[in-house]
Amino acid sequence: QVQLVESGGGLVQPGESLRLSCIASGSIFSSNSMAWYRQTPGKQREFVARITSGYSTLYADSVKGRFTISRDNAKNTVYLQMNSLKPEDTAVYYCNQPRSGSWGQGTQVTVSS
C-alpha cells in the first residue's frame, strides 16, 4: 500500500516562494512517475506537474517557468519548488503516484497580501 505525505504549505505574499515535499512509502519509488495536482473549493482537481522515473518533466501552462518539480530517489521524496507565486496559485496541493492511483492528504498553499 502506497502512502504519500505532503508538507511545506503555508501563507506567503505574492512574488514569494515555497517548496512542497512529498515522501512516499510502500512502493519502489525510483521506478515510478510522481505528480502534483491542486484543487480549490468548487473546482476539479487540476494537474500541476509530473516527473517520470527518467526525470522527464511536464508542467501545466499556468505554472510553466515558475514551478519546478524534482525528485530525490535516495529520500523517496518528490519536490515542487514554487517561485513567483500568485494569488491564483492558492489551493490545496496534492501529491500523486499515477501507477498506484495513490494520493496524499494535501497541503494548503495560500498566496495573499
C-alpha positions as CSV (number, residue, x, y, z in Angstrom):
1,Q,0.0,0.0,0.0
2,V,1.5,3.3,-1.1
3,Q,1.4,6.2,1.3
4,L,2.2,9.8,0.4
5,V,2.7,12.6,2.9
6,E,3.0,16.2,1.8
7,S,4.5,19.1,3.7
8,G,5.7,22.6,3.1
9,G,2.5,24.6,2.5
10,G,1.8,27.9,4.1
11,L,0.8,31.5,3.7
12,V,3.0,33.7,1.6
13,Q,2.8,37.0,-0.2
14,P,2.6,37.4,-4.0
15,G,6.0,37.0,-5.6
16,E,7.4,34.8,-2.8
17,S,8.4,31.2,-3.0
18,L,7.6,27.9,-1.3
19,R,8.9,24.4,-1.6
20,L,6.5,21.4,-1.2
21,S,7.7,18.0,-0.3
22,C,6.1,14.6,-0.6
23,I,7.5,11.5,1.0
24,A,6.4,8.1,-0.5
25,S,6.5,4.7,1.1
26,G,5.2,1.3,0.2
27,S,6.4,1.2,-3.4
28,I,9.6,1.2,-5.4
29,F,9.8,5.0,-5.6
30,S,12.6,5.3,-8.1
31,S,10.7,3.3,-10.8
32,N,7.5,5.4,-10.5
33,S,6.4,8.7,-12.0
34,M,5.2,11.2,-9.5
35,A,2.9,14.2,-9.9
36,W,1.5,17.2,-8.2
37,Y,-2.1,18.4,-8.5
38,R,-4.0,21.2,-6.9
39,Q,-7.6,22.0,-6.0
40,T,-9.6,25.0,-5.0
41,P,-13.1,24.9,-3.5
42,G,-15.8,24.1,-6.0
43,K,-13.4,23.2,-8.8
44,Q,-12.0,20.0,-10.1
45,R,-8.5,18.9,-9.1
46,E,-6.1,20.1,-11.8
47,F,-2.7,18.9,-12.9
48,V,0.3,20.9,-12.0
49,A,3.4,18.9,-12.8
50,R,4.8,15.4,-13.3
51,I,8.2,13.8,-13.2
52,T,9.0,10.4,-14.6
53,S,11.4,7.8,-13.4
54,G,13.7,9.0,-16.1
55,Y,13.5,12.6,-14.8
56,S,11.4,13.9,-17.7
57,T,9.1,16.7,-16.6
58,L,5.8,18.1,-17.7
59,Y,4.0,21.3,-16.5
60,A,0.7,22.9,-16.7
61,D,0.9,26.1,-18.8
62,S,-0.3,28.1,-15.8
63,V,2.9,27.2,-13.8
64,K,5.5,26.8,-16.6
65,G,8.6,28.8,-15.9
66,R,7.7,29.4,-12.2
67,F,7.4,25.9,-10.7
68,T,10.0,23.1,-10.8
69,I,9.3,19.5,-10.0
70,S,12.2,17.4,-8.9
71,R,12.9,14.1,-7.1
72,D,15.4,12.6,-4.7
73,N,15.2,8.8,-5.0
74,A,17.5,8.3,-2.1
75,K,15.0,10.0,0.1
76,N,11.8,8.7,-1.6
77,T,10.8,12.3,-2.0
78,V,9.4,14.5,-4.7
79,Y,9.5,18.3,-4.5
80,L,7.6,21.2,-6.0
81,Q,9.6,24.4,-6.0
82,M,7.1,27.3,-6.5
83,N,8.5,30.7,-7.3
84,S,6.8,34.0,-8.2
85,L,3.7,32.8,-6.5
86,K,0.4,34.5,-7.5
87,P,-2.9,34.7,-5.6
88,E,-4.4,32.3,-8.2
89,D,-1.9,29.6,-7.1
90,T,-3.9,29.4,-3.8
91,A,-5.1,25.9,-3.5
92,V,-4.7,22.6,-1.7
93,Y,-1.8,20.8,-3.3
94,Y,-1.8,17.0,-3.6
95,C,1.0,14.5,-4.3
96,N,0.0,11.7,-6.7
97,Q,1.6,8.4,-7.8
98,P,-0.2,7.7,-11.1
99,R,0.6,3.9,-11.3
100,S,-1.0,3.1,-8.0
101,G,-3.6,5.9,-8.0
102,S,-2.5,6.9,-4.6
103,W,-2.9,10.5,-3.2
104,G,-1.6,12.3,-0.2
105,Q,-3.7,14.2,2.2
106,G,-2.9,17.6,0.7
107,T,-1.1,20.7,1.9
108,Q,-2.7,24.2,1.8
109,V,-0.9,27.0,-0.1
110,T,-2.3,30.5,0.3
111,V,-0.9,33.4,-1.6
112,S,-2.2,36.7,-0.3
113,S,-1.0,40.2,0.6
